[in-house]
Amino acid sequence: MSAPATPPIRTAPGGLPLIGHGLQLARNPLPFISSLRAHGSVVRIRIGPTPAYVVTDPALTRKVLVTDAAHYAKGGKIIDALRVFFGDGLATIADGDAHLRNRRLMQPMFNKAHIADRGDAMIEQVARTVGAWPEGQPREVYEDMNEVTLAAFLVALFGADLPEHLAGEFTTLMPDIMKGTIRQTILPPWVTRLPLPANRAHAQRVARLRALIDQAIDHRASRASGPSPAAGATAASDAGCPHAAAAREEGTGLFDTLLSAENPLTRQQLQDEAITLLTGAIETTGTTLAWTLCEITRHPHVEQRLREELAAVCADRPLTYGDLEQMPYARRVLQEAIRKYGPAWLVTRTATRDLDLGGHLVPEGADVVWSPYLHQHDPGVFSDPDTFDPDRWTAENVAATRGSFLAFGDGRRKCIGENFAWAELQIILATVLRTWPSFRLTSRAPRAQAVVTVKPDRMTMEFHREPAAPTSDPSRITSEPGSGTNPSPSIG
């Protein structure tokens, strides 16, 4: 009796000569990627002449990321393009001993106790940044959220005493760096190697970013290299003061863990990891916060519950890091924003040999694609997936979604910064709510664009220090997909 034939992998309809499904990915990426669910658990698409295999079944995605992860290497054309910018940071470095070593070295940076040590310094920085917004003036919320996210992360990464001129230049440089990186990953590799003005400008910015990181590293190293001239007197005066060690600790950053490691990374490796951490922290967190604020403006009952929870925990005193665990509804609101908007929407792996995936043959060297956005909009798991509903994440409901919420990835390449991301998201959301009793959307309802993340095309808001008049408007926002084809790699 012969073995049953391997079922053929269906090719998505609508491919065109030469460009394959590239036009659909460019014009309507989110509807297109979601439509593939109807064509099977593994669906072939073509990006130009090259086939790629999209996994639409979350159980098979878990096989790619966890069970058979050794046979699905971190890679693919997009990762290869990003590696030019990131270098061999944790997000892009190939699987193997180097990845395992670097991940183990960096893991202590992101445990909850280590993050907690920097929590109150982050809260102070966020409060300064958010409190400096002028009242009643329309602001570009996506840009604001990226800026406040970067400000908080710089404090956590390099310490609260990072020189102001360095922090300011990071803030100025990173938006252009991100735009240039998007361009580099969209264009064919041969175009990015031409001596075009845009390519030269991007290369110069990356070089400047690496120089800034060097200066920040040198600053941290000098702070840790030994006592200052007055250190003896300081130590004597600190004796018996229970808060002195904590005060000194606030000046340190997550990066000190790498600088003080027994087998430290090279300077090039430190630069690569800093770029990876900065980029991953800014784009994904800033996007999530922008969409969260947008959803709050359209759901008054959500805003009311958030403010009531915050008041019950903090009353009239300042927010502290320890308060975050006492605000479960805020966590649910943020998780729902992550579910609905990604933030990463398309991620690639490379098959290291011919593989059986759900009874389908995936050839060696093929790009295997999985989409957090696709899984997190599966109507079989998330009823009415385009509706914003934080109560999906109550304890009694969350069990049914296991395996389909993949915003941070899974397996050995799962995002190492997940704990930090949750802390930063909650700090910034709580601080915006505490600082501004009301805010409203002043632009039209934003459309979702699948670029590096699922970002809003335009979103402006006004912030006010007086509470808004009560409203019974229960309207809900429905975003429209936009364009672009670049995913953001999880830091893993």
SVG drawing of the C-alpha trace seen along z (x, -y; Angstrom):
<svg xmlns="http://www.w3.org/2000/svg" viewBox="-25 -75 65 77">
<polyline fill="none" stroke="black" stroke-width="0.4" points="0.0,0.0 1.5,-3.3 1.9,-6.2 -0.7,-9.0 0.4,-11.7 1.5,-15.0 -1.2,-17.5 -0.1,-20.4 0.4,-23.8 -2.1,-26.2 -0.8,-29.4 -2.6,-32.6 -4.7,-34.0 -3.9,-37.3 -0.2,-36.9 1.2,-38.8 4.0,-38.0 7.5,-39.1 6.2,-40.8 4.1,-38.0 2.0,-39.2 4.2,-42.2 1.5,-44.7 -1.0,-43.3 1.5,-43.4 2.3,-47.0 -1.2,-48.3 -3.3,-46.3 -0.9,-44.3 -3.2,-43.7 -6.3,-42.6 -4.1,-40.5 -2.3,-38.7 -5.6,-38.1 -7.2,-36.7 -4.7,-33.9 -6.4,-32.0 -9.1,-31.0 -6.6,-29.2 -5.1,-26.7 -2.9,-26.3 0.2,-26.9 -0.1,-29.2 2.5,-30.0 2.9,-33.6 5.5,-35.1 7.5,-38.2 8.8,-39.0 9.9,-35.6 10.7,-34.2 8.2,-31.9 7.5,-32.3 5.3,-30.1 2.8,-31.8 1.7,-29.9 -1.9,-30.7 -2.5,-28.1 -1.3,-29.2 -0.5,-25.5 1.8,-25.3 3.4,-28.7 4.2,-27.3 5.9,-24.3 8.0,-26.8 8.9,-28.9 9.1,-26.3 8.8,-22.6 10.9,-22.5 12.7,-25.9 16.1,-24.3 15.0,-23.8 13.6,-27.3 16.5,-29.7 16.1,-33.4 16.5,-34.8 14.9,-35.7 15.3,-38.6 13.9,-41.1 16.1,-40.0 19.1,-40.1 18.3,-43.7 17.9,-44.7 21.2,-43.1 22.9,-45.8 21.6,-48.4 21.4,-46.3 24.6,-44.4 24.6,-41.2 22.3,-42.4 20.0,-40.0 17.2,-40.5 19.2,-39.6 22.1,-37.5 22.0,-33.9 21.0,-31.0 23.8,-29.2 26.3,-29.6 26.8,-33.3 23.1,-34.0 22.7,-31.7 25.7,-33.4 24.5,-36.9 21.0,-36.1 22.2,-34.6 24.5,-37.6 21.6,-40.1 18.8,-38.2 19.6,-39.6 19.1,-43.1 15.4,-42.3 14.4,-40.4 11.7,-42.1 14.0,-43.0 16.5,-44.7 13.8,-46.7 12.2,-47.7 15.5,-49.2 15.2,-51.7 11.4,-52.1 11.1,-55.3 13.9,-57.0 11.9,-56.2 8.7,-57.5 10.4,-60.8 11.8,-61.2 8.4,-60.4 6.6,-62.9 9.1,-65.6 8.6,-64.8 4.8,-64.5 4.4,-67.5 6.3,-69.8 3.6,-69.4 1.8,-72.8 -1.9,-72.7 -4.5,-72.9 -2.3,-72.6 -2.7,-69.7 0.2,-67.3 1.4,-64.5 0.7,-61.7 2.8,-59.0 5.8,-61.2 5.2,-62.2 4.9,-58.6 8.1,-57.6 9.9,-60.5 8.7,-59.8 9.4,-56.1 13.0,-56.9 13.4,-59.3 12.4,-56.6 14.4,-53.9 17.6,-56.0 17.3,-56.4 16.8,-52.7 19.6,-51.7 22.3,-54.2 21.3,-55.6 19.6,-58.7 22.8,-60.7 23.3,-60.4 24.5,-63.9 21.7,-66.0 23.4,-66.7 23.7,-63.0 20.1,-62.3 19.0,-65.2 21.0,-64.0 19.6,-60.5 16.1,-62.0 16.8,-64.1 18.6,-61.3 16.4,-58.2 13.3,-59.3 15.4,-59.8 17.3,-56.5 14.0,-54.6 12.8,-56.2 16.0,-55.3 15.9,-51.8 12.4,-51.3 13.6,-52.5 16.6,-50.2 14.5,-47.1 11.8,-48.0 14.3,-48.6 16.2,-45.9 19.7,-45.3 21.4,-46.6 19.6,-50.0 20.7,-50.4 24.4,-50.0 24.3,-52.8 26.0,-56.1 22.6,-57.9 22.1,-60.9 19.5,-59.1 21.9,-56.1 24.8,-58.3 22.7,-60.3 21.5,-57.1 25.0,-55.7 26.1,-58.9 23.3,-58.8 24.1,-55.2 27.7,-56.1 26.7,-59.0 24.4,-56.8 27.3,-54.4 29.5,-57.3 26.8,-58.4 26.5,-54.9 30.3,-54.9 30.1,-58.1 27.3,-56.8 29.3,-53.5 32.4,-55.6 30.3,-57.7 29.0,-54.6 32.4,-53.0 34.0,-56.1 31.2,-56.2 31.9,-52.6 35.7,-52.7 36.4,-54.0 35.6,-56.4 35.6,-60.1 37.9,-62.3 35.1,-62.9 34.1,-59.3 35.7,-58.6 33.8,-61.4 30.6,-60.4 31.0,-56.8 31.5,-58.0 28.5,-60.3 26.4,-57.5 27.2,-55.1 24.0,-54.4 21.8,-56.0 19.5,-53.3 18.6,-55.3 22.2,-56.1 22.8,-52.9 19.5,-53.1 20.2,-56.7 23.6,-55.8 21.9,-52.8 19.5,-55.1 22.4,-56.5 23.1,-53.1 21.4,-51.6 20.7,-48.3 23.8,-48.5 26.0,-48.3 25.2,-44.6 26.9,-44.2 29.8,-46.4 30.5,-44.5 30.1,-41.0 32.9,-38.5 33.3,-37.9 32.2,-41.3 31.1,-41.9 33.4,-43.7 32.7,-47.4 31.2,-46.4 28.9,-44.0 27.9,-46.5 27.0,-49.0 24.9,-46.3 23.0,-45.4 22.4,-49.0 21.0,-49.8 18.8,-46.7 17.4,-47.6 16.8,-51.3 15.0,-50.5 12.9,-47.7 12.0,-49.8 11.0,-52.9 9.0,-51.7 6.9,-49.0 6.2,-50.6 5.5,-54.1 3.1,-52.6 1.2,-50.7 0.8,-53.8 -0.4,-55.9 -3.1,-53.5 -4.0,-53.0 -4.6,-56.8 -6.6,-56.8 -8.9,-54.0 -9.3,-55.7 -10.6,-58.9 -13.2,-56.9 -14.3,-54.8 -15.3,-57.0 -16.1,-54.0 -12.6,-52.7 -11.1,-56.0 -13.4,-56.3 -12.4,-52.8 -8.7,-53.6 -8.9,-56.9 -10.9,-55.3 -8.3,-52.5 -5.5,-55.0 -7.2,-57.1 -7.9,-54.1 -4.2,-53.1 -2.4,-56.4 -5.0,-58.8 -3.1,-62.2 0.4,-60.9 2.9,-60.5 3.0,-57.2 5.6,-54.7 6.9,-51.6 5.2,-49.4 1.8,-50.7 1.9,-49.0 0.9,-45.6 -2.1,-47.1 -3.6,-48.3 -4.8,-45.1 -7.3,-47.0 -4.6,-49.2 -2.7,-46.1 -5.7,-44.7 -6.2,-47.9 -2.6,-47.8 -2.8,-44.1 -5.9,-44.7 -4.1,-47.6 -1.2,-45.2 -3.6,-42.5 -5.5,-44.8 -2.5,-46.6 0.3,-44.1 2.7,-45.9 4.9,-43.7 2.7,-42.2 5.0,-39.9 8.1,-37.9 10.3,-35.5 12.3,-32.4 14.3,-30.2 13.9,-26.5 17.3,-24.8 16.3,-21.6 13.2,-20.1 10.5,-20.1 7.1,-18.7 4.9,-21.4 1.4,-20.2 1.7,-17.6 3.0,-20.1 6.5,-20.1 8.5,-23.3 11.8,-23.2 15.2,-23.9 16.1,-27.5 12.6,-28.8 11.3,-31.8 8.6,-30.8 6.4,-33.7 4.2,-34.1 2.0,-37.0 1.1,-38.1 -1.5,-40.3 -3.1,-37.4 -3.3,-35.2 -4.5,-38.1 -7.4,-38.8 -8.6,-35.2 -12.4,-35.4 -12.3,-31.7 -10.3,-32.8 -11.1,-36.5 -14.8,-37.2 -15.4,-40.4 -11.6,-40.9 -11.8,-44.5 -13.6,-45.7 -11.5,-47.1 -12.5,-45.1 -10.1,-45.0 -12.3,-42.5 -11.1,-39.8 -8.1,-39.6 -10.0,-38.9 -8.8,-35.7 -11.9,-33.8 -11.5,-34.7 -7.8,-34.6 -7.3,-30.8 -9.1,-30.5 -6.6,-32.8 -3.4,-30.9 -1.2,-30.3 -2.8,-33.1 -1.4,-36.1 2.1,-36.2 3.1,-39.9 6.3,-39.0 7.0,-35.8 7.6,-32.5 10.3,-29.9 14.0,-30.6 13.8,-33.8 10.9,-35.3 11.4,-39.0 13.8,-39.3 12.4,-42.7 8.8,-41.7 8.9,-42.4 10.5,-45.8 7.9,-46.6 5.0,-46.0 6.6,-48.2 7.3,-51.0 3.9,-50.9 2.1,-51.1 4.4,-53.9 3.7,-56.1 0.0,-55.4 -0.5,-56.1 1.6,-59.3 -0.3,-60.7 -3.6,-60.0 -2.3,-61.6 -0.8,-64.6 -3.7,-65.4 -7.3,-65.1 -8.6,-65.1 -7.4,-64.7 -9.2,-64.4 -8.5,-63.4 -8.3,-66.4 -7.6,-64.6 -9.8,-62.2 -9.9,-58.6 -6.4,-57.3 -5.8,-54.5 -3.5,-51.6 -0.3,-51.4 1.7,-48.2 5.2,-49.6 7.8,-48.6 4.9,-48.3 1.1,-48.7 1.3,-52.5 -1.3,-55.3 -1.0,-57.3 -1.9,-60.5 -3.1,-61.1 -3.2,-64.5 -4.6,-65.2 -5.1,-68.1 -4.3,-67.7 -6.1,-69.7 -5.6,-70.2 -9.4,-70.4 -11.6,-67.3 -13.7,-67.0 -17.5,-67.4 -19.3,-64.1 -20.2,-62.3 -22.3,-59.3 -20.8,-58.7 -20.1,-55.0 -18.5,-55.2 -15.8,-52.8 -12.9,-53.4 -12.4,-51.2 -9.0,-51.6 -8.4,-51.0 -5.3,-49.2 -2.6,-51.1 0.6,-50.2 4.1,-49.0 5.7,-45.6 8.3,-45.8 8.1,-43.9 9.9,-44.8 11.9,-41.9 11.3,-41.0 14.4,-41.3 15.2,-37.7"/>
</svg>
